[in-house]
């Protein structure tokens, strides 16, 4: 990336291989070693909350922030898309339906009204 | 581990593929836009393809792009990827008893291919680790079916996105479809009052702490939510296992 756009360079490829290593390390973290290891009690309890917390932490900024700032307007298609998606989920369940319901609200607002 | 015919022949493999299909469509849309985003941000086509095939983690790929463009130091990019992926460390803790009966290379292959949706679907289908040899095989085949569907959807649509990147304008915002499919997964995971609270608190904290470097706002969100739930458990003597059954 230090060269002109469109060129591949070694540094970027090394970073990409490094990121692949990070993927393996994090996804396999607790079962890389054969040796059994006892888990502290707090880690067991954290399992009940951490996954939902982690995903919510990833998506919340994607819905209510732009360029690192909280959006200051209600005219943002993402808000209505996310609410419509969540409402659909609690009504009918299902990931695909949630996505379609959300996009059905998001796309007209985003492309039609420019929100 | 869908490349092993012995796994592919089991009925649970097809079941795992089928259960994952609706999720994979949303994931595919997300992959499509990630493919577009990689090329648009300035990666070469070769680099974009290498990233798709090797990294196989949408949120860490997307988080790495602005840092690559800015020429950030390598350790910063890798540390960011680690933080964004920290939820997988938690998932791996949960998956350990399900996979420990396998040889290491097989565990690593399953682990590498297990993404958010695979984890959510697999642990919902099998609440307990396998006890018998038959259960071990059935669970492995189901997991492999899940992984096969997500891998095919993500890789094919990412590559399509790279190919089409000059024709799909980013302003369409199709990447939002990926966020929406994660909304459904969070709603499914927030199955108890405390888990719902954890999700809301983590989301709020991640937004409030957005200015933290290296995407540490996500780690902060997890930490605050988990500690708050621990306190509430203690204060009201709630048992998370009993809460689960409500």
Interface residues (C-beta under 8 A of the other chain):
Chain A: X1 X2 X5 X6 X7 X8 X11 X12 X13 X14 X15 X16 X17 X18 X19 X20 X22 X23 X24 X25 X26 X27 X28 X29 X30 X31 X32 X34 X36 X39 X42 X43 X45 X46 X47 X48 X49 X50 X51 X52 X53 X54 X55 X56 X57 X58 X59 X60 X61 X62 X63 X64 X65 X68 X70 X77 X78 X81 X82 X85 X86 X89 X90 X93 X94 X95 X96 X97 X98 X99 X102 X103 X106 X107 X110 X111
Chain B: X22 X23 X25 X26 X29 X42 X43 X44 X45 X46 X47 X50 X51 X54 X55 X56 X57 X59 X60 X61 X64 X68 X69 X71 X74 X77 X78 X81 X82 X84 X85 X86 X87 X88 X89 X90 X91 X92 X93 X94 X95 X96 X99 X100 X104 X107 X108 X111 X112 X114 X116 X117 X119 X120 X172 X173 X176 X177 X179 X180 X181 X182 X183 X184 X185 X186 X187 X188 X189 X190 X192 X194 X195 X196 X198 X199 X200 X201 X202 X203 X204 X205 X206 X207 X210 X211 X217 X218 X220 X221 X222 X225 X226 X229 X230 X233 X240 X243 X244
